[in-house]
Amino acid sequence: MKRPIISLMLLALMGTGSLSSVRALDEKRIVAIGDIHGAYDGLVSILRTAELIDAENRWIGGASTLVQTGDLLDRGVQLREVMDLLMSLQDQATEQGGRALVLLGNHEVFNLRGDLADVTPKVFDAFVDDGSEKRRQKAYKEYARWAKRQESLLTAAGLTAESEAEWLESHPVGRLEYQEALGPEGHYGPWLRSLPTIARIDDILFMHGGLAPEFAESNEATINQQINEELERLDRCRAMLISDGLILPTTTTRDMVKMSAARLSWLQAELAKIEQFGGNRNATLERSHRQQQSRIYACVSDYNSWLLTNNRGPHFFRGHATSKNDEALADLTRVLEGWGAKRLVVGHTTMAKGRIRDRFDGQVFFIDTGMLSSVYESGQASALEIRGDQLRAIYVDDSEQLWPEPSTP
């Protein structure tokens, strides 16, 4: 059912002429927005349509709550503008008694892990400065020296050293600055690392992917803390391995794990030699090897079981959308009962025809409608408005009552 979007701000101001009334009116209003992927124009248009920002992109949502369920990054181009806007709105919303919650999606996780395969190279242009080319050439020389020292280890890890042409092609101008900006001490890195994975508002759970049944006995505080600790651990490990000369700041996490495994095998072989042929004169070398072995093992031994890498974790799980009805309903019921929640709102799985959809009598709402329309056919910007048990889809050109379902005439 389609109907025009009525200006809540206008109605409130007509009634009282004060901003405090707007806040009271919007206090229980939640607006959830799914995957953005650098679609800055789409984000701005839907925020304006939902009357959360004005023509100058300033917060006018009063005490409303905005929840963005992750995937700001990758595929699109205007990632920087998207992050700048959302960071600004968080402060502005708080000043007006509202909230702007931004959650971690799997593509933020990829980037924080140092895996940039889905970053559109043109993104790096926004991070170029006057020293970028000089910095890039210096980084290649460091890489070439490192690759020569680590040649045997690279081979053992199943990797090969890149030629200068290959390395420069895979590291376009601006990429180093992008990685630094998303690093633990960069402009965007600390903010991204501070984002929660799951938000709970009353009896509604918001997250990027979903909750597999094995997490039915968990809670948002536990999961958010675990993700935060894993990100801190990953940053510490990368810093340690860089200090040890095993990897470079530009090394992807995937290659970091391979290099670490190869180094562990080498250390084990060296320690076996020392044990067989050593003596007191090798005690210092043995101690050094064992210390490094312990440090590397502590970093990567269980990496594939972290929530940051688990395909059934809340950033990656798609079962609510893709599992067969009986199986998915049983899993969902277990999760909702375990968490004491009424419904989930998730992104991650792009909905056909760019429309917000629900499943299982409104217990799960899927809000990824392919906002980056240059990539997703029929995609469009959208928002899910929640007022108690009333849920409505908002699009730039229309809106639709979703729950309770409109009665058929």
NORMO-V506438 format. One line per field, one symbol per residue. ss: DSSP state (@ for helix, = for strand, . for the rest). psi: psi as a letter, one per 40 degrees, with the letter a starting at -180 (. if undefined). burial: + if it has 24 or more other C-alpha atoms within 12 Angstrom, else -. A space follows every 10 residues. Layout:
ss->???
psi->???
burial->???
//
This chain:
ss->.==....@@@ @@@@@@..@@ @@@@@@..== ===......@ @@@@@@@@@. ..=.....=. ....====.. ........@@ @@@@@@@@@@ @@@@@...== ===..@@@@@ @@........ @@@@@@@... .@@@@@@@@@ @@@@@@@@@. @@@@@@.... ...@@@@@@@ ....@@@@@@ @.......@@ @@@@.=..== =..====... ..@@@....@ @@@@@@@@@@ @@@@@@@@@@ @@@....... ..@@@@@@@@ @@@@@@@@@@ @@@@@@@..@ @@@@@@@@@@ @@@@@@@@@@ ..@@@..... ........@@ @@..@@@@@@ @@@@@@@@@. ..====.... .@@@..===. ...===.... .......... .======..= =====...== ===......
psi->hiiihhhddd ddddddeidd dddddedehh hhhahdfegd ddddddddde fdiaeefihe ebeihhhhfi fdiidadfdd dddddddddd dddddeeaih hhihiddddd ddeehfdehh dddddeehad eddddddddd ddddddddde ddddddefii hiidddddde gihedddddd deideadddd ddeehidhhh hbfhhhidca hideedeaid dddddddddd dddddddddd dddeediide hidddddddd dddddddddd ddddddeaad eedddddddd ddddddddde dfdeeideeh eeieddhedd ddiidddddd ddddddddef idiihibdhh iiefhhiiif feehhhehff dgeedhheii iiihhhgbeh hhhhideiih hdhihiih.
burial->----+--++- --------+- +++-++++++ ++++++++++ ++++++++++ +++---++++ ++++++++++ ++++++++++ +++-+++-++ -++--+++++ ++++++++++ ++++++--++ +++++-++-- -+---+--++ --++-++--+ --++--+--- +-----++-+ ++++++++++ ++++---++- ++++++++++ +--+++++++ +++-++-+++ --++--++-+ +++++-+++- +---++++++ ++++++++++ ++++-++--- +--------- -----+--++ -++-+++-++ --+--++++- -+++++++++ +------++- ++++++--+- ++++++++++ +--+++++++ -+++++++++ +++--+--++ +++++++--- ++++++--++ +++------
//
